[in-house]
Amino acid sequence: MNERDRVLQVMQSEGMNAKQFCREVGISQGTLSNIMGGRNKPSLDVLQAILHRFRAVSCDWLIMGVGTMYIAGAREEGVLPLFGDDRREAVTPVAAGQNEPIEEKQPILAASPLQAIASPQRTVSKILVFYSDGTFEER
């Protein structure tokens, strides 16, 4: 099954005609016509638009033809799993050749970003704030 067939299968599975599908996905009817006619393969932008609109469709299936059309359970529940449906328990890392877990060190966080920069030898003397409109402010 090629990309054209998979796009057609999404359209049929969602019960849409070409006009509805184009409106929902945000592509022109000419673009879909060229894909369905075999003149063009769907571009990455078109595939992304389909995946964005139909969140339950598997990107592996749509792009590469691997796996099933829908993400397991996503279509029925109306909810997408954040990391797929693989629910593994958290694993404590173990160093190679050891049976004891590695002691995880917590990062040392400063109370403010300026404290992380400042030290007894140097202090902050000037801060520049740049704004998206191209202006800046000196503090």
URJO-V72811 format. One record per residue. N is the residue number from 1. RES is the residue in one letter. OMEGA is omega in whole degrees, 0 to 359 (none if undefined). BURIAL is b if it has 24 or more other C-alpha atoms within 12 Angstrom, else e. D_LAST is the distance of its C-alpha to the last C-alpha in Angstrom with 2 decimals. Layout:
n->(N/N)
res->(RES/RES)
omega->(OMEGA/OMEGA)
burial->(BURIAL/BURIAL)
d_last->(D_LAST/D_LAST)
This chain:
n->(1/2/3/4/5/6/7/8/9/10/11/12/13/14/15/16/17/18/19/20/21/22/23/24/25/26/27/28/29/30/31/32/33/34/35/36/37/38/39/40/41/42/43/44/45/46/47/48/49/50/51/52/53/54/55/56/57/58/59/60/61/62/63/64/65/66/67/68/69/70/71/72/73/74/75/76/77/78/79/80/81/82/83/84/85/86/87/88/89/90/91/92/93/94/95/96/97/98/99/100/101/102/103/104/105/106/107/108/109/110/111/112/113/114/115/116/117/118/119/120/121/122/123/124/125/126/127/128/129/130/131/132/133/134/135/136/137/138/139)
res->(M/N/E/R/D/R/V/L/Q/V/M/Q/S/E/G/M/N/A/K/Q/F/C/R/E/V/G/I/S/Q/G/T/L/S/N/I/M/G/G/R/N/K/P/S/L/D/V/L/Q/A/I/L/H/R/F/R/A/V/S/C/D/W/L/I/M/G/V/G/T/M/Y/I/A/G/A/R/E/E/G/V/L/P/L/F/G/D/D/R/R/E/A/V/T/P/V/A/A/G/Q/N/E/P/I/E/E/K/Q/P/I/L/A/A/S/P/L/Q/A/I/A/S/P/Q/R/T/V/S/K/I/L/V/F/Y/S/D/G/T/F/E/E/R)
omega->(181/183/180/181/180/176/179/180/176/181/181/181/179/176/183/170/185/182/179/181/179/180/181/184/180/176/180/178/177/178/179/179/178/178/182/179/179/180/180/169/178/179/176/178/179/180/178/179/178/180/179/182/182/188/181/179/180/179/177/181/185/185/187/181/183/176/183/184/183/174/185/176/186/184/182/184/184/181/178/175/183/182/182/181/179/183/179/176/179/182/176/182/178/180/180/177/180/177/181/176/176/177/181/180/178/178/178/182/176/179/176/180/181/179/179/182/186/175/180/181/182/178/179/180/183/175/176/177/180/181/183/180/177/178/176/182/180/181/none)
burial->(e/e/b/b/b/b/b/b/b/b/b/e/e/b/e/e/e/b/e/e/b/b/e/e/b/b/b/e/e/e/b/b/e/e/b/e/e/e/e/e/e/b/e/e/e/b/b/e/b/b/b/e/e/b/b/b/b/b/b/e/b/b/b/e/e/e/e/e/b/b/b/e/e/e/e/e/e/e/e/e/e/e/e/e/e/e/e/e/e/e/e/e/e/e/e/e/e/e/e/e/e/e/e/e/e/e/e/e/e/e/e/e/e/e/e/e/e/e/e/e/e/e/e/e/e/e/e/e/e/e/e/e/e/e/e/e/e/e/e)
d_last->(61.31/58.87/55.58/57.51/59.71/56.80/55.04/58.40/58.85/55.48/56.50/59.93/58.70/56.29/59.21/57.68/59.22/57.52/56.09/54.60/53.21/51.50/49.96/48.74/47.33/45.97/48.07/50.57/54.27/54.90/52.68/54.59/57.86/57.15/56.33/59.43/61.60/60.60/59.27/55.72/54.25/51.37/48.02/45.22/43.49/46.67/47.06/43.46/44.05/47.23/45.56/42.70/45.25/47.79/45.70/48.85/50.09/49.69/47.67/49.94/52.94/51.70/50.36/52.71/55.62/55.20/55.82/56.36/55.13/53.27/51.03/53.23/53.17/50.33/52.58/54.70/51.95/49.49/46.81/45.47/45.01/41.59/43.11/46.61/49.42/49.44/48.86/48.79/47.97/45.02/46.17/45.00/44.62/47.33/47.26/50.03/53.27/52.15/53.11/50.20/46.92/43.90/41.60/38.37/35.29/32.40/28.98/26.85/23.78/20.79/19.66/16.19/15.12/13.00/16.30/18.15/16.12/15.90/19.26/20.87/20.94/17.32/13.98/10.49/8.85/6.03/5.15/6.27/7.75/11.18/13.53/17.30/18.00/16.59/13.52/9.92/6.50/3.80/0.00)
